[in-house]
Amino acid sequence: MGYDQCSLVLVAGPPEIGTTNRRALTSLAGLAPHACDSGIRRGSRHIWGGRAQIRRALYLAAFIASSRDPVLKEFRAKLSNQQRPFKAIIIAVARKLLTHLNAMIRSGQPWNNQINAELTPA
């Protein structure tokens, strides 16, 4: 999947983008962690379900953006310093990208690193 295909999937793919909240949107994209619990056993959380094509495009975009964009690069380094698994880091960046994309489409504003840096918790 190339960059142009990735952007087309993200902009044209989910019709709910810009109209729904971040939690519902991440669940629709298959990026929300779901519990694998049964009775008193507490299992680990895994991402599953949702729309695989959107999840795939976000994973690719997050992988590239977290090595190029300064705000996302800092977020990736912070999670890496906390000893998080690599795929969990990329999924967290993908979730953040989807949240920012949702906010951008809702407000009609372009990508802005100043605003994104303020939205990223320290």
Backbone as XML, in Angstrom:
<?xml version="1.0"?>
<chain id="A" units="angstrom">
  <residue number="1" name="MET">
    <atom name="N" x="0.855" y="-1.174" z="0.000"/>
    <atom name="CA" x="0.000" y="0.000" z="0.000"/>
    <atom name="C" x="0.899" y="1.235" z="0.000"/>
  </residue>
  <residue number="2" name="GLY">
    <atom name="N" x="0.734" y="2.079" z="-1.018"/>
    <atom name="CA" x="1.532" y="3.292" z="-1.130"/>
    <atom name="C" x="0.934" y="4.435" z="-0.313"/>
  </residue>
  <residue number="3" name="TYR">
    <atom name="N" x="1.652" y="5.548" z="-0.300"/>
    <atom name="CA" x="1.197" y="6.709" z="0.474"/>
    <atom name="C" x="-0.127" y="7.249" z="-0.036"/>
  </residue>
  <residue number="4" name="ASP">
    <atom name="N" x="-0.285" y="7.296" z="-1.370"/>
    <atom name="CA" x="-1.524" y="7.832" z="-1.927"/>
    <atom name="C" x="-2.712" y="6.925" z="-1.608"/>
  </residue>
  <residue number="5" name="GLN">
    <atom name="N" x="-2.509" y="5.606" z="-1.663"/>
    <atom name="CA" x="-3.576" y="4.680" z="-1.313"/>
    <atom name="C" x="-3.916" y="4.791" z="0.177"/>
  </residue>
  <residue number="6" name="CYS">
    <atom name="N" x="-2.889" y="4.969" z="0.993"/>
    <atom name="CA" x="-3.092" y="5.093" z="2.436"/>
    <atom name="C" x="-3.957" y="6.312" z="2.756"/>
  </residue>
  <residue number="7" name="SER">
    <atom name="N" x="-3.638" y="7.448" z="2.149"/>
    <atom name="CA" x="-4.415" y="8.657" z="2.415"/>
    <atom name="C" x="-5.843" y="8.530" z="1.892"/>
  </residue>
  <residue number="8" name="LEU">
    <atom name="N" x="-6.022" y="7.877" z="0.743"/>
    <atom name="CA" x="-7.368" y="7.675" z="0.218"/>
    <atom name="C" x="-8.210" y="6.804" z="1.148"/>
  </residue>
  <residue number="9" name="VAL">
    <atom name="N" x="-7.606" y="5.756" z="1.673"/>
    <atom name="CA" x="-8.328" y="4.864" z="2.588"/>
    <atom name="C" x="-8.718" y="5.618" z="3.853"/>
  </residue>
  <residue number="10" name="LEU">
    <atom name="N" x="-7.825" y="6.446" z="4.362"/>
    <atom name="CA" x="-8.105" y="7.151" z="5.612"/>
    <atom name="C" x="-9.142" y="8.253" z="5.457"/>
  </residue>
  <residue number="11" name="VAL">
    <atom name="N" x="-9.127" y="8.935" z="4.339"/>
    <atom name="CA" x="-10.080" y="10.034" z="4.147"/>
    <atom name="C" x="-11.428" y="9.523" z="3.654"/>
  </residue>
  <residue number="12" name="ALA">
    <atom name="N" x="-11.420" y="8.566" z="2.737"/>
    <atom name="CA" x="-12.667" y="8.086" z="2.154"/>
    <atom name="C" x="-13.231" y="6.866" z="2.871"/>
  </residue>
  <residue number="13" name="GLY">
    <atom name="N" x="-12.406" y="6.169" z="3.624"/>
    <atom name="CA" x="-12.824" y="4.907" z="4.239"/>
    <atom name="C" x="-13.921" y="5.009" z="5.273"/>
  </residue>
  <residue number="14" name="PRO">
    <atom name="N" x="-13.635" y="5.569" z="6.421"/>
    <atom name="CA" x="-14.661" y="5.575" z="7.467"/>
    <atom name="C" x="-15.627" y="6.759" z="7.305"/>
  </residue>
  <residue number="15" name="PRO">
    <atom name="N" x="-16.897" y="6.496" z="6.987"/>
    <atom name="CA" x="-17.843" y="7.604" z="6.838"/>
    <atom name="C" x="-18.166" y="8.284" z="8.169"/>
  </residue>
  <residue number="16" name="GLU">
    <atom name="N" x="-17.847" y="7.633" z="9.278"/>
    <atom name="CA" x="-18.154" y="8.203" z="10.591"/>
    <atom name="C" x="-17.133" y="9.242" z="11.029"/>
  </residue>
  <residue number="17" name="ILE">
    <atom name="N" x="-16.025" y="9.352" z="10.301"/>
    <atom name="CA" x="-14.962" y="10.250" z="10.739"/>
    <atom name="C" x="-15.442" y="11.703" z="10.710"/>
  </residue>
  <residue number="18" name="GLY">
    <atom name="N" x="-15.155" y="12.407" z="11.765"/>
    <atom name="CA" x="-15.575" y="13.792" z="11.902"/>
    <atom name="C" x="-16.927" y="13.958" z="12.572"/>
  </residue>
  <residue number="19" name="THR">
    <atom name="N" x="-17.654" y="12.855" z="12.754"/>
    <atom name="CA" x="-18.987" y="12.952" z="13.343"/>
    <atom name="C" x="-19.145" y="12.156" z="14.633"/>
  </residue>
  <residue number="20" name="THR">
    <atom name="N" x="-18.184" y="11.308" z="14.951"/>
    <atom name="CA" x="-18.306" y="10.459" z="16.134"/>
    <atom name="C" x="-17.150" y="10.721" z="17.094"/>
  </residue>
  <residue number="21" name="ASN">
    <atom name="N" x="-17.259" y="10.169" z="18.289"/>
    <atom name="CA" x="-16.194" y="10.403" z="19.269"/>
    <atom name="C" x="-15.017" y="9.475" z="19.022"/>
  </residue>
  <residue number="22" name="ARG">
    <atom name="N" x="-13.888" y="9.738" z="19.689"/>
    <atom name="CA" x="-12.648" y="9.014" z="19.425"/>
    <atom name="C" x="-12.727" y="7.551" z="19.819"/>
  </residue>
  <residue number="23" name="ARG">
    <atom name="N" x="-13.434" y="7.228" z="20.879"/>
    <atom name="CA" x="-13.509" y="5.839" z="21.335"/>
    <atom name="C" x="-14.291" y="4.968" z="20.357"/>
  </residue>
  <residue number="24" name="ALA">
    <atom name="N" x="-15.413" y="5.484" z="19.877"/>
    <atom name="CA" x="-16.198" y="4.726" z="18.901"/>
    <atom name="C" x="-15.433" y="4.585" z="17.594"/>
  </residue>
  <residue number="25" name="LEU">
    <atom name="N" x="-14.721" y="5.630" z="17.206"/>
    <atom name="CA" x="-13.972" y="5.601" z="15.954"/>
    <atom name="C" x="-12.808" y="4.609" z="16.020"/>
  </residue>
  <residue number="26" name="THR">
    <atom name="N" x="-12.091" y="4.570" z="17.132"/>
    <atom name="CA" x="-10.990" y="3.610" z="17.250"/>
    <atom name="C" x="-11.514" y="2.181" z="17.280"/>
  </residue>
  <residue number="27" name="SER">
    <atom name="N" x="-12.687" y="1.977" z="17.844"/>
    <atom name="CA" x="-13.288" y="0.650" z="17.843"/>
    <atom name="C" x="-13.714" y="0.250" z="16.435"/>
  </residue>
  <residue number="28" name="LEU">
    <atom name="N" x="-14.272" y="1.190" z="15.670"/>
    <atom name="CA" x="-14.656" y="0.909" z="14.290"/>
    <atom name="C" x="-13.451" y="0.582" z="13.415"/>
  </residue>
  <residue number="29" name="ALA">
    <atom name="N" x="-12.311" y="1.202" z="13.725"/>
    <atom name="CA" x="-11.096" y="0.945" z="12.957"/>
    <atom name="C" x="-10.360" y="-0.297" z="13.445"/>
  </residue>
  <residue number="30" name="GLY">
    <atom name="N" x="-10.799" y="-0.870" z="14.549"/>
    <atom name="CA" x="-10.143" y="-2.061" z="15.080"/>
    <atom name="C" x="-8.887" y="-1.755" z="15.866"/>
  </residue>
  <residue number="31" name="LEU">
    <atom name="N" x="-8.779" y="-0.544" z="16.407"/>
    <atom name="CA" x="-7.602" y="-0.137" z="17.171"/>
    <atom name="C" x="-7.858" y="-0.055" z="18.669"/>
  </residue>
  <residue number="32" name="ALA">
    <atom name="N" x="-9.062" y="-0.343" z="19.092"/>
    <atom name="CA" x="-9.382" y="-0.274" z="20.515"/>
    <atom name="C" x="-9.027" y="-1.607" z="21.185"/>
  </residue>
  <residue number="33" name="PRO">
    <atom name="N" x="-8.411" y="-1.551" z="22.362"/>
    <atom name="CA" x="-8.088" y="-2.800" z="23.058"/>
    <atom name="C" x="-9.347" y="-3.418" z="23.666"/>
  </residue>
  <residue number="34" name="HIS">
    <atom name="N" x="-9.569" y="-4.689" z="23.379"/>
    <atom name="CA" x="-10.723" y="-5.411" z="23.910"/>
    <atom name="C" x="-10.240" y="-6.443" z="24.915"/>
  </residue>
  <residue number="35" name="ALA">
    <atom name="N" x="-11.007" y="-6.617" z="25.966"/>
    <atom name="CA" x="-10.640" y="-7.544" z="27.033"/>
    <atom name="C" x="-10.873" y="-8.988" z="26.614"/>
  </residue>
  <residue number="36" name="CYS">
    <atom name="N" x="-10.019" y="-9.856" z="27.069"/>
    <atom name="CA" x="-10.166" y="-11.305" z="26.863"/>
    <atom name="C" x="-10.342" y="-11.937" z="28.246"/>
  </residue>
  <residue number="37" name="ASP">
    <atom name="N" x="-11.410" y="-11.549" z="28.936"/>
    <atom name="CA" x="-11.669" y="-12.012" z="30.294"/>
    <atom name="C" x="-12.729" y="-13.107" z="30.268"/>
  </residue>
  <residue number="38" name="SER">
    <atom name="N" x="-12.645" y="-13.995" z="31.258"/>
    <atom name="CA" x="-13.637" y="-15.035" z="31.407"/>
    <atom name="C" x="-13.721" y="-15.402" z="32.880"/>
  </residue>
  <residue number="39" name="GLY">
    <atom name="N" x="-14.873" y="-15.187" z="33.470"/>
    <atom name="CA" x="-15.031" y="-15.494" z="34.892"/>
    <atom name="C" x="-14.102" y="-14.639" z="35.735"/>
  </residue>
  <residue number="40" name="ILE">
    <atom name="N" x="-13.290" y="-15.273" z="36.564"/>
    <atom name="CA" x="-12.354" y="-14.515" z="37.405"/>
    <atom name="C" x="-11.007" y="-14.319" z="36.720"/>
  </residue>
  <residue number="41" name="ARG">
    <atom name="N" x="-10.806" y="-14.977" z="35.583"/>
    <atom name="CA" x="-9.547" y="-14.835" z="34.847"/>
    <atom name="C" x="-9.528" y="-13.501" z="34.106"/>
  </residue>
  <residue number="42" name="ARG">
    <atom name="N" x="-8.450" y="-12.776" z="34.296"/>
    <atom name="CA" x="-8.274" y="-11.507" z="33.590"/>
    <atom name="C" x="-7.177" y="-11.705" z="32.555"/>
  </residue>
  <residue number="43" name="GLY">
    <atom name="N" x="-7.577" y="-11.735" z="31.296"/>
    <atom name="CA" x="-6.629" y="-11.920" z="30.206"/>
    <atom name="C" x="-6.049" y="-10.593" z="29.752"/>
  </residue>
  <residue number="44" name="SER">
    <atom name="N" x="-5.181" y="-10.661" z="28.776"/>
    <atom name="CA" x="-4.587" y="-9.441" z="28.248"/>
    <atom name="C" x="-5.544" y="-8.782" z="27.261"/>
  </residue>
  <residue number="45" name="ARG">
    <atom name="N" x="-5.267" y="-7.545" z="26.941"/>
    <atom name="CA" x="-6.095" y="-6.791" z="26.000"/>
    <atom name="C" x="-5.486" y="-6.917" z="24.610"/>
  </residue>
  <residue number="46" name="HIS">
    <atom name="N" x="-6.323" y="-7.102" z="23.611"/>
    <atom name="CA" x="-5.874" y="-7.223" z="22.233"/>
    <atom name="C" x="-6.762" y="-6.367" z="21.343"/>
  </residue>
  <residue number="47" name="ILE">
    <atom name="N" x="-6.174" y="-5.893" z="20.245"/>
    <atom name="CA" x="-7.000" y="-5.201" z="19.254"/>
    <atom name="C" x="-7.501" y="-6.246" z="18.271"/>
  </residue>
  <residue number="48" name="TRP">
    <atom name="N" x="-8.744" y="-6.127" z="17.876"/>
    <atom name="CA" x="-9.339" y="-7.035" z="16.906"/>
    <atom name="C" x="-10.644" y="-6.433" z="16.425"/>
  </residue>
  <residue number="49" name="GLY">
    <atom name="N" x="-11.179" y="-7.033" z="15.381"/>
    <atom name="CA" x="-12.437" y="-6.550" z="14.827"/>
    <atom name="C" x="-12.236" y="-5.270" z="14.033"/>
  </residue>
  <residue number="50" name="GLY">
    <atom name="N" x="-13.301" y="-4.605" z="13.764"/>
    <atom name="CA" x="-13.228" y="-3.357" z="13.023"/>
    <atom name="C" x="-12.931" y="-3.576" z="11.554"/>
  </residue>
  <residue number="51" name="ARG">
    <atom name="N" x="-12.503" y="-2.541" z="10.912"/>
    <atom name="CA" x="-12.245" y="-2.566" z="9.474"/>
    <atom name="C" x="-10.750" y="-2.752" z="9.224"/>
  </residue>
  <residue number="52" name="ALA">
    <atom name="N" x="-10.415" y="-3.907" z="8.690"/>
    <atom name="CA" x="-9.007" y="-4.285" z="8.528"/>
    <atom name="C" x="-8.263" y="-3.353" z="7.573"/>
  </residue>
  <residue number="53" name="GLN">
    <atom name="N" x="-8.918" y="-2.903" z="6.528"/>
    <atom name="CA" x="-8.246" y="-2.033" z="5.555"/>
    <atom name="C" x="-7.862" y="-0.701" z="6.194"/>
  </residue>
  <residue number="54" name="ILE">
    <atom name="N" x="-8.727" y="-0.160" z="7.036"/>
    <atom name="CA" x="-8.428" y="1.104" z="7.720"/>
    <atom name="C" x="-7.326" y="0.891" z="8.743"/>
  </residue>
  <residue number="55" name="ARG">
    <atom name="N" x="-7.394" y="-0.211" z="9.483"/>
    <atom name="CA" x="-6.359" y="-0.518" z="10.477"/>
    <atom name="C" x="-4.996" y="-0.676" z="9.807"/>
  </residue>
  <residue number="56" name="ARG">
    <atom name="N" x="-4.964" y="-1.350" z="8.656"/>
    <atom name="CA" x="-3.723" y="-1.553" z="7.922"/>
    <atom name="C" x="-3.142" y="-0.213" z="7.454"/>
  </residue>
  <residue number="57" name="ALA">
    <atom name="N" x="-3.997" y="0.655" z="6.929"/>
    <atom name="CA" x="-3.539" y="1.963" z="6.452"/>
    <atom name="C" x="-3.032" y="2.818" z="7.613"/>
  </residue>
  <residue number="58" name="LEU">
    <atom name="N" x="-3.718" y="2.774" z="8.740"/>
    <atom name="CA" x="-3.273" y="3.550" z="9.909"/>
    <atom name="C" x="-1.965" y="3.018" z="10.470"/>
  </residue>
  <residue number="59" name="TYR">
    <atom name="N" x="-1.781" y="1.707" z="10.436"/>
    <atom name="CA" x="-0.531" y="1.118" z="10.927"/>
    <atom name="C" x="0.637" y="1.607" z="10.077"/>
  </residue>
  <residue number="60" name="LEU">
    <atom name="N" x="0.463" y="1.580" z="8.749"/>
    <atom name="CA" x="1.509" y="2.055" z="7.850"/>
    <atom name="C" x="1.784" y="3.540" z="8.075"/>
  </residue>
  <residue number="61" name="ALA">
    <atom name="N" x="0.723" y="4.333" z="8.168"/>
    <atom name="CA" x="0.885" y="5.768" z="8.377"/>
    <atom name="C" x="1.559" y="6.061" z="9.718"/>
  </residue>
  <residue number="62" name="ALA">
    <atom name="N" x="1.195" y="5.317" z="10.745"/>
    <atom name="CA" x="1.790" y="5.532" z="12.069"/>
    <atom name="C" x="3.257" y="5.145" z="12.079"/>
  </residue>
  <residue number="63" name="PHE">
    <atom name="N" x="3.591" y="4.068" z="11.389"/>
    <atom name="CA" x="4.983" y="3.617" z="11.337"/>
    <atom name="C" x="5.870" y="4.686" z="10.704"/>
  </residue>
  <residue number="64" name="ILE">
    <atom name="N" x="5.419" y="5.246" z="9.589"/>
    <atom name="CA" x="6.206" y="6.267" z="8.893"/>
    <atom name="C" x="6.181" y="7.588" z="9.649"/>
  </residue>
  <residue number="65" name="ALA">
    <atom name="N" x="4.998" y="8.011" z="10.086"/>
    <atom name="CA" x="4.868" y="9.317" z="10.748"/>
    <atom name="C" x="5.629" y="9.366" z="12.067"/>
  </residue>
  <residue number="66" name="SER">
    <atom name="N" x="5.700" y="8.243" z="12.778"/>
    <atom name="CA" x="6.390" y="8.260" z="14.070"/>
    <atom name="C" x="7.902" y="8.337" z="13.912"/>
  </residue>
  <residue number="67" name="SER">
    <atom name="N" x="8.397" y="8.169" z="12.706"/>
    <atom name="CA" x="9.827" y="8.347" z="12.491"/>
    <atom name="C" x="10.146" y="9.683" z="11.826"/>
  </residue>
  <residue number="68" name="ARG">
    <atom name="N" x="9.124" y="10.403" z="11.368"/>
    <atom name="CA" x="9.347" y="11.670" z="10.661"/>
    <atom name="C" x="8.782" y="12.894" z="11.396"/>
  </residue>
  <residue number="69" name="ASP">
    <atom name="N" x="7.565" y="12.799" z="11.916"/>
    <atom name="CA" x="6.920" y="13.928" z="12.585"/>
    <atom name="C" x="7.514" y="14.111" z="13.983"/>
  </residue>
  <residue number="70" name="PRO">
    <atom name="N" x="7.949" y="15.320" z="14.346"/>
    <atom name="CA" x="8.613" y="15.510" z="15.650"/>
    <atom name="C" x="7.727" y="15.190" z="16.854"/>
  </residue>
  <residue number="71" name="VAL">
    <atom name="N" x="6.445" y="15.534" z="16.785"/>
    <atom name="CA" x="5.557" y="15.279" z="17.921"/>
    <atom name="C" x="5.326" y="13.779" z="18.088"/>
  </residue>
  <residue number="72" name="LEU">
    <atom name="N" x="5.044" y="13.100" z="16.994"/>
    <atom name="CA" x="4.816" y="11.654" z="17.062"/>
    <atom name="C" x="6.104" y="10.895" z="17.348"/>
  </residue>
  <residue number="73" name="LYS">
    <atom name="N" x="7.223" y="11.426" z="16.899"/>
    <atom name="CA" x="8.523" y="10.818" z="17.188"/>
    <atom name="C" x="8.805" y="10.873" z="18.692"/>
  </residue>
  <residue number="74" name="GLU">
    <atom name="N" x="8.485" y="11.998" z="19.301"/>
    <atom name="CA" x="8.659" y="12.147" z="20.753"/>
    <atom name="C" x="7.718" y="11.208" z="21.515"/>
  </residue>
  <residue number="75" name="PHE">
    <atom name="N" x="6.481" y="11.081" z="21.041"/>
    <atom name="CA" x="5.514" y="10.175" z="21.665"/>
    <atom name="C" x="5.994" y="8.728" z="21.571"/>
  </residue>
  <residue number="76" name="ARG">
    <atom name="N" x="6.517" y="8.347" z="20.404"/>
    <atom name="CA" x="7.047" y="6.991" z="20.215"/>
    <atom name="C" x="8.243" y="6.739" z="21.125"/>
  </residue>
  <residue number="77" name="ALA">
    <atom name="N" x="9.130" y="7.731" z="21.256"/>
    <atom name="CA" x="10.300" y="7.581" z="22.132"/>
    <atom name="C" x="9.875" y="7.452" z="23.589"/>
  </residue>
  <residue number="78" name="LYS">
    <atom name="N" x="8.858" y="8.209" z="23.988"/>
    <atom name="CA" x="8.365" y="8.137" z="25.362"/>
    <atom name="C" x="7.833" y="6.741" z="25.676"/>
  </residue>
  <residue number="79" name="LEU">
    <atom name="N" x="7.049" y="6.183" z="24.768"/>
    <atom name="CA" x="6.518" y="4.836" z="24.973"/>
    <atom name="C" x="7.630" y="3.786" z="24.927"/>
  </residue>
  <residue number="80" name="SER">
    <atom name="N" x="8.606" y="4.016" z="24.081"/>
    <atom name="CA" x="9.733" y="3.089" z="23.990"/>
    <atom name="C" x="10.547" y="3.098" z="25.285"/>
  </residue>
  <residue number="81" name="ASN">
    <atom name="N" x="10.708" y="4.270" z="25.873"/>
    <atom name="CA" x="11.429" y="4.381" z="27.154"/>
    <atom name="C" x="10.675" y="3.695" z="28.284"/>
  </residue>
  <residue number="82" name="GLN">
    <atom name="N" x="9.369" y="3.525" z="28.130"/>
    <atom name="CA" x="8.560" y="2.826" z="29.132"/>
    <atom name="C" x="8.548" y="1.316" z="28.903"/>
  </residue>
  <residue number="83" name="GLN">
    <atom name="N" x="9.427" y="0.845" z="27.993"/>
    <atom name="CA" x="9.569" y="-0.585" z="27.695"/>
    <atom name="C" x="8.302" y="-1.206" z="27.103"/>
  </residue>
  <residue number="84" name="ARG">
    <atom name="N" x="7.556" y="-0.458" z="26.317"/>
    <atom name="CA" x="6.370" y="-0.995" z="25.649"/>
    <atom name="C" x="6.804" y="-1.833" z="24.446"/>
  </residue>
  <residue number="85" name="PRO">
    <atom name="N" x="6.037" y="-2.855" z="24.102"/>
    <atom name="CA" x="6.355" y="-3.620" z="22.887"/>
    <atom name="C" x="6.213" y="-2.735" z="21.647"/>
  </residue>
  <residue number="86" name="PHE">
    <atom name="N" x="7.026" y="-3.026" z="20.629"/>
    <atom name="CA" x="7.066" y="-2.192" z="19.432"/>
    <atom name="C" x="5.701" y="-2.070" z="18.763"/>
  </residue>
  <residue number="87" name="LYS">
    <atom name="N" x="5.000" y="-3.180" z="18.594"/>
    <atom name="CA" x="3.695" y="-3.123" z="17.920"/>
    <atom name="C" x="2.678" y="-2.341" z="18.743"/>
  </residue>
  <residue number="88" name="ALA">
    <atom name="N" x="2.763" y="-2.424" z="20.062"/>
    <atom name="CA" x="1.862" y="-1.641" z="20.912"/>
    <atom name="C" x="2.136" y="-0.148" z="20.749"/>
  </residue>
  <residue number="89" name="ILE">
    <atom name="N" x="3.402" y="0.208" z="20.562"/>
    <atom name="CA" x="3.768" y="1.617" z="20.348"/>
    <atom name="C" x="3.172" y="2.117" z="19.037"/>
  </residue>
  <residue number="90" name="ILE">
    <atom name="N" x="3.323" y="1.335" z="17.977"/>
    <atom name="CA" x="2.811" y="1.756" z="16.672"/>
    <atom name="C" x="1.288" y="1.843" z="16.691"/>
  </residue>
  <residue number="91" name="ILE">
    <atom name="N" x="0.630" y="0.935" z="17.383"/>
    <atom name="CA" x="-0.833" y="0.987" z="17.495"/>
    <atom name="C" x="-1.258" y="2.228" z="18.277"/>
  </residue>
  <residue number="92" name="ALA">
    <atom name="N" x="-0.512" y="2.585" z="19.324"/>
    <atom name="CA" x="-0.820" y="3.802" z="20.086"/>
    <atom name="C" x="-0.662" y="5.040" z="19.203"/>
  </residue>
  <residue number="93" name="VAL">
    <atom name="N" x="0.374" y="5.060" z="18.377"/>
    <atom name="CA" x="0.568" y="6.181" z="17.450"/>
    <atom name="C" x="-0.557" y="6.200" z="16.407"/>
  </residue>
  <residue number="94" name="ALA">
    <atom name="N" x="-0.963" y="5.026" z="15.923"/>
    <atom name="CA" x="-2.063" y="4.950" z="14.954"/>
    <atom name="C" x="-3.356" y="5.467" z="15.563"/>
  </residue>
  <residue number="95" name="ARG">
    <atom name="N" x="-3.602" y="5.116" z="16.824"/>
    <atom name="CA" x="-4.795" y="5.603" z="17.513"/>
    <atom name="C" x="-4.752" y="7.118" z="17.642"/>
  </residue>
  <residue number="96" name="LYS">
    <atom name="N" x="-3.572" y="7.658" z="17.955"/>
    <atom name="CA" x="-3.403" y="9.104" z="18.067"/>
    <atom name="C" x="-3.613" y="9.779" z="16.709"/>
  </residue>
  <residue number="97" name="LEU">
    <atom name="N" x="-3.087" y="9.179" z="15.647"/>
    <atom name="CA" x="-3.299" y="9.723" z="14.300"/>
    <atom name="C" x="-4.783" y="9.768" z="13.942"/>
  </residue>
  <residue number="98" name="LEU">
    <atom name="N" x="-5.495" y="8.689" z="14.232"/>
    <atom name="CA" x="-6.923" y="8.637" z="13.930"/>
    <atom name="C" x="-7.692" y="9.686" z="14.731"/>
  </residue>
  <residue number="99" name="THR">
    <atom name="N" x="-7.317" y="9.877" z="15.979"/>
    <atom name="CA" x="-7.963" y="10.890" z="16.817"/>
    <atom name="C" x="-7.725" y="12.289" z="16.262"/>
  </residue>
  <residue number="100" name="HIS">
    <atom name="N" x="-6.476" y="12.569" z="15.840"/>
    <atom name="CA" x="-6.165" y="13.875" z="15.254"/>
    <atom name="C" x="-6.877" y="14.076" z="13.927"/>
  </residue>
  <residue number="101" name="LEU">
    <atom name="N" x="-6.938" y="13.023" z="13.108"/>
    <atom name="CA" x="-7.640" y="13.111" z="11.832"/>
    <atom name="C" x="-9.123" y="13.389" z="12.047"/>
  </residue>
  <residue number="102" name="ASN">
    <atom name="N" x="-9.705" y="12.742" z="13.041"/>
    <atom name="CA" x="-11.108" y="12.970" z="13.380"/>
    <atom name="C" x="-11.336" y="14.427" z="13.785"/>
  </residue>
  <residue number="103" name="ALA">
    <atom name="N" x="-10.456" y="14.955" z="14.629"/>
    <atom name="CA" x="-10.578" y="16.349" z="15.071"/>
    <atom name="C" x="-10.370" y="17.321" z="13.908"/>
  </residue>
  <residue number="104" name="MET">
    <atom name="N" x="-9.425" y="17.003" z="13.026"/>
    <atom name="CA" x="-9.168" y="17.871" z="11.873"/>
    <atom name="C" x="-10.377" y="17.948" z="10.951"/>
  </residue>
  <residue number="105" name="ILE">
    <atom name="N" x="-10.984" y="16.815" z="10.675"/>
    <atom name="CA" x="-12.135" y="16.805" z="9.770"/>
    <atom name="C" x="-13.341" y="17.464" z="10.428"/>
  </residue>
  <residue number="106" name="ARG">
    <atom name="N" x="-13.517" y="17.244" z="11.738"/>
    <atom name="CA" x="-14.639" y="17.859" z="12.448"/>
    <atom name="C" x="-14.525" y="19.374" z="12.446"/>
  </residue>
  <residue number="107" name="SER">
    <atom name="N" x="-13.298" y="19.896" z="12.668"/>
    <atom name="CA" x="-13.120" y="21.343" z="12.769"/>
    <atom name="C" x="-12.792" y="22.001" z="11.431"/>
  </residue>
  <residue number="108" name="GLY">
    <atom name="N" x="-12.390" y="21.195" z="10.436"/>
    <atom name="CA" x="-12.036" y="21.766" z="9.137"/>
    <atom name="C" x="-10.669" y="22.423" z="9.136"/>
  </residue>
  <residue number="109" name="GLN">
    <atom name="N" x="-9.815" y="22.090" z="10.088"/>
    <atom name="CA" x="-8.480" y="22.681" z="10.198"/>
    <atom name="C" x="-7.431" y="21.737" z="9.616"/>
  </residue>
  <residue number="110" name="PRO">
    <atom name="N" x="-6.361" y="22.276" z="9.036"/>
    <atom name="CA" x="-5.281" y="21.413" z="8.529"/>
    <atom name="C" x="-4.395" y="20.907" z="9.673"/>
  </residue>
  <residue number="111" name="TRP">
    <atom name="N" x="-3.486" y="19.966" z="9.352"/>
    <atom name="CA" x="-2.538" y="19.431" z="10.331"/>
    <atom name="C" x="-1.674" y="20.557" z="10.859"/>
  </residue>
  <residue number="112" name="ASN">
    <atom name="N" x="-1.511" y="20.618" z="12.165"/>
    <atom name="CA" x="-0.729" y="21.678" z="12.787"/>
    <atom name="C" x="0.039" y="21.070" z="13.951"/>
  </residue>
  <residue number="113" name="ASN">
    <atom name="N" x="1.374" y="21.035" z="13.867"/>
    <atom name="CA" x="2.179" y="20.424" z="14.922"/>
    <atom name="C" x="2.073" y="21.171" z="16.232"/>
  </residue>
  <residue number="114" name="GLN">
    <atom name="N" x="1.858" y="22.484" z="16.201"/>
    <atom name="CA" x="1.709" y="23.259" z="17.445"/>
    <atom name="C" x="0.501" y="22.764" z="18.233"/>
  </residue>
  <residue number="115" name="ILE">
    <atom name="N" x="-0.632" y="22.604" z="17.563"/>
    <atom name="CA" x="-1.847" y="22.130" z="18.228"/>
    <atom name="C" x="-1.677" y="20.682" z="18.657"/>
  </residue>
  <residue number="116" name="ASN">
    <atom name="N" x="-1.075" y="19.848" z="17.803"/>
    <atom name="CA" x="-0.887" y="18.446" z="18.139"/>
    <atom name="C" x="0.045" y="18.271" z="19.319"/>
  </residue>
  <residue number="117" name="ALA">
    <atom name="N" x="1.033" y="19.147" z="19.465"/>
    <atom name="CA" x="1.919" y="19.079" z="20.623"/>
    <atom name="C" x="1.173" y="19.410" z="21.898"/>
  </residue>
  <residue number="118" name="GLU">
    <atom name="N" x="0.193" y="20.333" z="21.811"/>
    <atom name="CA" x="-0.606" y="20.679" z="22.994"/>
    <atom name="C" x="-1.559" y="19.559" z="23.358"/>
  </residue>
  <residue number="119" name="LEU">
    <atom name="N" x="-2.043" y="18.813" z="22.365"/>
    <atom name="CA" x="-2.968" y="17.707" z="22.632"/>
    <atom name="C" x="-2.265" y="16.487" z="23.208"/>
  </residue>
  <residue number="120" name="THR">
    <atom name="N" x="-0.961" y="16.345" z="22.955"/>
    <atom name="CA" x="-0.214" y="15.177" z="23.420"/>
    <atom name="C" x="0.116" y="15.359" z="24.897"/>
  </residue>
  <residue number="121" name="PRO">
    <atom name="N" x="-0.317" y="14.425" z="25.762"/>
    <atom name="CA" x="0.001" y="14.551" z="27.171"/>
    <atom name="C" x="1.481" y="14.376" z="27.420"/>
  </residue>
  <residue number="122" name="ALA">
    <atom name="N" x="1.992" y="15.077" z="28.409"/>
    <atom name="CA" x="3.422" y="15.035" z="28.728"/>
    <atom name="C" x="3.813" y="13.773" z="29.451"/>
  </residue>
</chain>
